[in-house]
Amino acid sequence: MSEIKSVGIVGAGTMGLGIAQVIALAGYKTFLFDVDDGVISQALKSIEKNLDKGIEKGKLDQQQKKDTLERIEVIEDIQLLKADLLIEAIVEKLDAKQHVFSILENVNSETALLASNTSSIPITQIASALKYPERMIGVHFFNPAHIMKLVEIVSGASTDPEVVAKAVSFIKTIGKEPVLAADSPGFIVNRVARHFYVEALQILEEDVAKVEEIDRLMEASGFKMGPFRLMDLIGVDTNLNVTKSMYNAFYKDAKFRPSRIQQQKVDAGHWGKKTGKGFYKY
């Protein structure tokens, strides 16, 4: 299996841009694709802003910023997205992910690794639509990707052990900490963390406490961010999609039930920081 020298990323939203930044900063040629030109434009601005913050904090210098931005190349047609490693970071919908990987599999070499940043959908399900499911793996980064160290490495039922080893090695080269996880809905972190959000929303639904009070209590207990501030950062819509995915994957187990309040926020377009309003105003 060939060495990874280039990485292609599908999806330039919050996760995709963060992953692209980390990989380009680590020295890899990075190709970035999104169906929406406006999302790509905003992603490049966000990456530059993140790098500037790194410079302000003394973690980077101007040359590193310049080199990182030069390593990122925008691809306008997914049919032209070719690399040694392809990472998908789009919406949490199985059919959408399978469609993307079917295209990537056809336009890339048989040695290219196919990786999903899914946070809740089993890798085996995504890989079931591929001709070569053995080269499919999960590489789940956490938001914000350029800061959070952990990356879950998830093997599907058909994933080649050599692909796993290569993914683990690659993640280490970009300064992240890989952790192997079984192919179960939500893997490790999201399965545990889901109740951080679901129970907080349940408390809100039952009018036990207000958003600000719940967040303040959790932060006073040692959490860096309360559940509502964190949902606003991640994206209220993204968070809801993950909850829905896990709710269905666990056969509608009540403990994963999505919140009507969160659904209402999404329907209203109050998706958090990225729209200027979520559970808080920005």
JOKA-V430082 format. One line per field, one symbol per residue. phi: phi as a letter, one per 20 degrees, with the letter a starting at -180 (. if undefined). psi: psi as a letter, one per 20 degrees, with the letter a starting at -180 (. if undefined). burial: b if it has 16 or more other ideal C-beta (glycine too) atoms within 10 Angstrom, else e. Layout:
# JOKA-V430082
phi=???
psi=???
burial=???
This chain:
# JOKA-V430082
phi=.ffedccdcdodfgfgfffgffffffoefcdccbfdffffgffffffffffffffgemeccfffffffffeededecffdecafcddecdgfcgffffffffffffedffefedcdegdbegfgffffeefcffeebeceedeffedfefceddeefdgfgfffffffffgffenddfcfcfedgnldfffffgffefffffffgelfbegfffffffffeoffcfffffffffofffffffffffgffellfgfdgfeffffffffeneeogfdnbbfcdc
psi=prqohqpppookaggghgggggghhijqppppqqiohhggghghggghgghhhhghijirrhhhgggghhippppiphijnprhppppmaqmpghgghgghhghhhirriipppppjqihpphhggiiiqhmiijpqpnorqpphigphpppopprhipphhgghhgggghhhjjropppqqmqpicfghggihihgghghggghjkhrrghggghghhhiiphqrhhhghhghohgggghgggghghhklkphijpqphghhggghijnjbhiiipdirq.
burial=eeebebbbbbbbbbbbbbbbbbbbbbebbbbbbbeeeeebebbbebbeebbeebeeeeebeeeebeebeebbeebeebeebebbbbbbbbebebeebbebbeebbeebeeebbbbbbbbbbbbbbbbebbeebbbbbbbbbbbbbbeeeebbbbbbebbbeebbebbbebbeebebebbebebebbbbebbebbebbbebbebbeeeeeebeebbeebeeeeeeebbbbbbbbbbbbbbbbbbbbbbbbbeeeeebebbeebeebbeeebbbbbbebbbbee
